[in-house]
Amino acid sequence: MAINRLGKYAALFQEMLQIFSHSQAYLTWLRIEKGRELLLTTGKNISEIACACGFSQPAYFSRIFREHAGLSPSRFRMEHQVYQVFPLPGSAIIKASKDM
C-alpha cells in the first residue's frame, strides 16, 4: 500500500515538474517579447531593457534573447527599427554612418 502511494506521489511530482517547466518557458517568452517591444519603441539601452524585463544580468538577457530571436538585442534593434524623421521623446536617435 505504501509503495502504491509512493508511485502516485512520484507521478504527481513528474506532472508538477512538467507544468513548472512549461510555465517557466512561457514566462521567459513573455519577458523576451517585452524586450523586443522595448528595443523597437524606446531609446533605452540593453541594460535598462534587461532590467525592465526582469533580468538581473544584461549578458543573460542577451544570451536568452539571441536563443529566442536568432539575433543579439542590439542587432535586432538595428535590423528592425523604423527610422523616424522626427524622433519621439525617449526614442533612439539613429545617426547615418558614412558607409550607408
N, C-alpha and C positions, 0 to 999 in steps of 0.2 A: 504494500500500500504506500509506504514512504517512497519507494522508487517510482511509482506511478505519479505521485505529486511532484517529485523532482523533475520528471520528464515534462510535466505540464509547465512548471516554472521555467525550465530551460527553453521550451517553445515560446513562452510569453516573453522571455528575455530576448530571444532572437527577433521576435516581431518588433519589440520596442527598439532594438538596435537599427532595424531597417527603417522604421518611422523616423528615428532621430537622424539617420544618415540622409534620408530624403529631405527632412526639414532643414538640415544644415546646408545641403546643396541649394535648396530653394532660397534660403536667406542669403547665401553667397551670390546667387544670381541676381537677387533684388539689389544688393549692395553694388554690384558691378553695373547694373542698369542705371542706378542713380549716379554712379561715376561717369558713365557715358553722357548722361544728360548734363551734368555739371561741366564736363570737358567742353561740350558744344555750346553751352549757354552762358558761361561765366568766364571771367578772366582769372579765376583762382589758379594758383599753382598746384602741382601734383600733390604736394604735401598737404595743402589745405583740403583738397578734394578727398584724399585718402582719409583724413580725419573726419570730414563731414559724412563719409560713407561708413564710418565705424571701424576703420583700420588704424591701429596704433602705429604701424610702421609703413611709411611710404613705399619702401622696397617690396614689402609683402603685397601691398595693394598692386604695385606694378606687375609683379610676377603672376598674381591671380588674374589680373586684368588681361595680361598677354595670353594666358591659358584660355580665357573665355572669348576674347575678341580677336585673337590672332595677331595683334599689334600692341606695341607698348602704348601707354596712355598718351605720351607726347606725340607719337607717330599717328595715333588715332585722331587726335585733335587736329594735327596738321593736315591730314588727308580728308577729313570730313567737315571741317569748319567752313561755314558760309562766310564769305568775305562781305564786309559791310562798308558802304561809303562813309556813313556816319556811325561810328561805334556807339553802342548803347552804354550807359553808365555801368561800370563793373565788368564790361566785356573786354576780351583781349584785343589789343591793338596789334595788327599784323603789319609788319614793315616788309616791303618788297626788297629782295636782295638783288644785287647786280646781275646775277646769273638767271633771273626769272624772265 
